[in-house]
Amino acid sequence: MDNVYCKNDVSLTEEEKRVFVGHLEQLEIANNIWDLFGEWVARSAPRINFFYLKVYMDMELMGLPLLPRHSNL
């Protein structure tokens, strides 16, 4: 049986990025997209934070959206 779970994080390892190399190539997206995503996470502010939602099936990383978290401060 497949065990799907998620966790949020504010960093990515090089290994995690490599999981999606083929997908980025298929979509003709440059690998430096990670730099842009990293800048958004690094520049998070009190009213909005960006984070990665790491989606796993069993122990394998399967999805990785970059999402905003809004605060009502």
Residue, then its C-alpha position, 0 to 999 in steps of 0.5 A: m500500500d502506498n503511504v502518501y504524506c507531506k511536510n513543509d520546508v524552507s530549503l531544498t537539497e541538491e538531491e531533492k532538486r535532481v529528482f525534478v531535472g527530467h521534468l524541468e527539461q520536458l517543460e523546457i524550464a531552465n534549472n536556475i528556476w531553483d534560484l528564483f524559488g530560493e529568492w522568494v523563500a529568502r525574501s519572505a516577510p511577516r505578512i507572506n511566507f513562501f515554503y516548499l510543500k514536499v510530497y512523498m509517496d512512501m519515502e520517495l519525493m514525488g511533488l514539490p510546489l512552492l506555496p505562499r502562507h499568508s498572515n493576518l498580522 
